[in-house]
Amino acid sequence: MEATMTGLTLTQLESADHVYVLMRNHGCRLRLSEVVLSGAFEVVQPHIERGQLLSEVSTFFRSQAILVPEGLDELPACWLSALPTLLWATREDHWEKLPYMIRRLDLERGILCVKFKQEQPLEITRLTRWDELRIYLNQSLQPNLWQALSPRTERAVWSSRPDLRRELFRLPD
């Protein structure tokens, strides 16, 4: 059973709604719809077989973060391939390991939801280091809801998904 406090519970902190509010408060506005992002995930593929990619990313987490998060196999390959580099960039130069453990990663409504093993519910609403990591990852993973597609990716979505052509011109709400 989860402890409820006057601030935010862990379920709230780990939710897509919380990340959306964080991003909006950080000055980010939606540039893509979730359906266009999904189409972009189909065309932006790393040059590695998915099974090998999962193995390499799991090895990174096992060796550099001690814990392999659940949900890796459900993430788009383009995000999966970028995660080790992005996470490694968050450490101080003298650190040999990441200072946090991610227990689960989820893609919800086009948003990366990160569940940290060490995070605790908050009594008051404030920006935490966990939230800063959520913002960083959601801004940095490509493609994402908060940045327009590159011309190359947009052309690829246009060609491979004619059903999304109208959506490509629509601005998200």
Secondary structure as the mmCIF struct_conf table of DSSP 4:
data_model
#
loop_
_struct_conf.conf_type_id
_struct_conf.id
_struct_conf.beg_label_comp_id
_struct_conf.beg_label_asym_id
_struct_conf.beg_label_seq_id
_struct_conf.end_label_comp_id
_struct_conf.end_label_asym_id
_struct_conf.end_label_seq_id
HELX_LH_PP_P HELX_LH_PP_P1 GLU A 2 THR A 4
BEND BEND1 THR A 6 GLY A 7
STRN STRN1 LEU A 8 LEU A 8
HELX_RH_AL_P HELX_RH_AL_P1 LEU A 10 LEU A 13
TURN_TY1_P TURN_TY1_P1 GLU A 14 GLU A 14
BEND BEND2 SER A 15 SER A 15
HELX_RH_AL_P HELX_RH_AL_P2 ALA A 16 ASN A 25
TURN_TY1_P TURN_TY1_P2 HIS A 26 GLY A 27
BEND BEND3 LEU A 32 LEU A 32
HELX_RH_AL_P HELX_RH_AL_P3 GLU A 34 VAL A 43
BEND BEND4 HIS A 47 ILE A 48
HELX_RH_AL_P HELX_RH_AL_P4 ARG A 50 GLN A 64
TURN_TY1_P TURN_TY1_P3 ALA A 65 ALA A 65
BEND BEND5 ILE A 66 LEU A 67
HELX_LH_PP_P HELX_LH_PP_P2 VAL A 68 PRO A 69
STRN STRN2 GLU A 70 GLU A 70
TURN_TY1_P TURN_TY1_P4 GLY A 71 GLY A 71
HELX_RH_3T_P HELX_RH_3T_P1 LEU A 72 GLU A 74
BEND BEND6 LEU A 75 LEU A 75
HELX_RH_AL_P HELX_RH_AL_P5 ALA A 77 TRP A 88
TURN_TY1_P TURN_TY1_P5 ALA A 89 THR A 90
BEND BEND7 ARG A 91 ARG A 91
TURN_TY1_P TURN_TY1_P6 ASP A 93 HIS A 94
BEND BEND8 GLU A 96 LYS A 97
BEND BEND9 PRO A 99 TYR A 100
STRN STRN3 ILE A 102 GLU A 108
TURN_TY1_P TURN_TY1_P7 ARG A 109 GLY A 110
STRN STRN4 ILE A 111 PHE A 116
BEND BEND10 LYS A 117 GLN A 118
STRN STRN5 LEU A 122 LEU A 122
BEND BEND11 GLU A 123 ILE A 124
HELX_RH_AL_P HELX_RH_AL_P6 ARG A 129 SER A 140
BEND BEND12 LEU A 141 PRO A 143
TURN_TY1_P TURN_TY1_P8 LEU A 145 TRP A 146
BEND BEND13 GLN A 147 GLN A 147
HELX_LH_PP_P HELX_LH_PP_P3 ALA A 148 SER A 150
HELX_RH_AL_P HELX_RH_AL_P7 PRO A 151 SER A 160
HELX_RH_3T_P HELX_RH_3T_P2 PRO A 162 LEU A 164
HELX_RH_AL_P HELX_RH_AL_P8 ARG A 165 PHE A 169
BEND BEND14 ARG A 170 ARG A 170
HELX_LH_PP_P HELX_LH_PP_P4 LEU A 171 PRO A 172
#
